[in-house]
Amino acid sequence: MRIITGMARGARLKTPKGLLTRPTSDRVKESLFSILGGRVVGRRVLDLFAGTGSLGLEALSRGAAFAVFVDRATADIVRDNAEHTKLAGLAQVMRGDVFAALSRLSSEGETFDLVFCDPPYHKGLWERALTTLDASPLLSEGALVVVECGEDERELPTLMRLSLAREERYGHTTRICFFTTKTSEQEEME
């Protein structure tokens, strides 16, 4: 597992030993960032269920302004990876429950332009995180939320501010969904 491009290109990332993590493959990550293109540059990023921090660190390497990483089990690994890639000055790592962190970030008035949500599959966590983000003030106008889930996890929760913009399938197991917030212009038209 490595950073694909940008200022930390080629840096190898530590992965957890003995934990049941499922890091996003370099092939899927490369495809994801190809789709995102320039939408990463200058953005504030939130990486939920961060694991190794691969997605948020890739975004920082490609020009994102700042990233917050949240994971209960792997915060030390994310911190080490941020140091190793020389991106630690642009990163904040939070150890703990994702939903408690979302509440805290919301109460602190934080907002994000790009959110990665890559929880363990088949536990209902992506649906809960998406619903929480949808109801919170954490998303900037025009924000993009990228969810990685199991290919068979197709039931979308009811959302008020977010709408499914695109989805991609990778192999027989992985689906990535892109949700965008409605702009005030879109809301006025409804």
N, C-alpha and C positions, 0 to 999 in steps of 0.2 A: 504494500500500500504506500502510495507516494503522492506528492503534489504534482499535478500534471503540467501546469504552465504558470507563468507570471514570475514575480520576483523570488519566490521560493521553489521554483521549478526543480523537480528531481529529488527534493528532500524526502527521505523515507520517514514514515510515521510509525511510532510504537503502536502495537495493538495489545489489548488485554490478554493475559494468559489465563486459561481456565474459566473465563466468564462466557456466558452464552450470548456473545455479541455477534452481529451479522453486519460487518462493514460493507458499505456500498462499494461495489467493484469499480476498478479504474475505468472499465469500459462504460458502465452505466453513468459514472460521474462525468466522464468526458462528453457523453451524449447530453446529459443534463445541462452542463455548462455551455455546450454548443447552442442549445435552445435558449438559454438565458442571455447569451451574447453580452452586449454592453449594458444590460440591466443590472449588472453587478457593481460597476464602477461608481464610487462615491456613496454607496448605499450603507445603511445601518442594518446589520444582519443579526438574526436570532437563530441559533442552532439548538433545537430541542431534541432531547434524547441523543446527545452529541456523540456518544461512543468515543471514537478516536479524535473527533473534531475535524475529520477529513473534509466535510462539506463547507463548514464555516472557514476553515483555514484555506481551502481552495479559493473561496470568495475573496478573502483578504489578499491572497497572493495575486489575484486578478484585479485588484484595485478597490475593493470595498473599503469604506472609511473606518468601520468599527464592527466588532462582533461580540455578542454575548453567547456563551456556551453553557448549556445546562445539562447536567447528568448526575445522578446520584452515585453510581458505582465507579465511573471512570474519570472523574474530575482531575485527578492527579495526572493521568495519562494525557488528557487534553492540555493541561498546563505544560507538561514536558514537551508535547508536540509543538505547542505555540512557541516555547523557548527555542527548541531545535530549529524551527523554520524561521526564527528571528522575526516573528509576527506578534510576540507577546505584548508589545507596547500598544497594539491595536485590539487587544482581546481582554475580555473579562470572563472569568470562569466561575460559575456558581455550582457548588455541590449541593445536591438535595433534590427533593421532589419537584418535578416539572410544574405541577399545578400550583404548588406553593410559590415557586419562583415567578410564575406568570402573575399571580396576585401581587407579589412584592414589586415586580417591575411596573405593573400597572399603577400601583399606589405611589410609586416614585415618579410617575409621569413620563416614563420612557415610551418611545415609539420606534417602530421598525419598518423598513421598506421591503425587506426580503426575509422570509422565515423558512427554515428547513425543519421538517418534522419527520423523523425516521425512527419511530419506536419499534419495539418487538412486534412482530406480526400476530394477528389473531387474538389480541387481548383487549380490543376496543379503545386503545390509547390514542390512536390517530383521530378517531371520531370525537373523542372527548376533548383533545387538544384543539381540534379545528372549531368545535362549538365554543370553547372557551375564548379562543382568539376572535371569533366572529362577534362575540358579545362584549369584548373588551375595547378599551381605547388604545391598545398597543399598536394597532396597524395604522400606518400613515395612509393618506389618500393615494389610491393607485397601488397599494402594496401587493406583493405577490407572495403567496404561501405555497410551498412545494412539499407535498406529502409523498413519502415512500411507504407503500403498503403491499400486502399480499395480492397477487393477481386476482384471487377469488374474493377479495374484500370489496364488494361493489356497492354496498348499501351506504348511500350518502346521508349524513345527518341533515336535519332542517337548518338552513342557514339564512340569515337576514341580510348581512352585508357582503358576504363572500359568494362568489359563483364560480363554478367549474369552467375553466377556460380551455383546458387541453388535458389530455391524458396519453401516456405512452406505456407500452407493455414491453418488458425485457425478459425474454425467456419464458419459462412456464411458471415462474414464481413471483416476479416483481412487477408492480405497476406504480408509475409516478404520475400524480395528479397535480395540476397547476391551478390554483384558485386565485382570483383577483378580487380586490375590494372594488365596489362600485364607486365611481367618482361622483361628486356632488351633481355634476351635469347629468349623469345617467340616472341618479335618484330623482332629479327634478322631472325627467321625462316619463317616469313610471306613474 
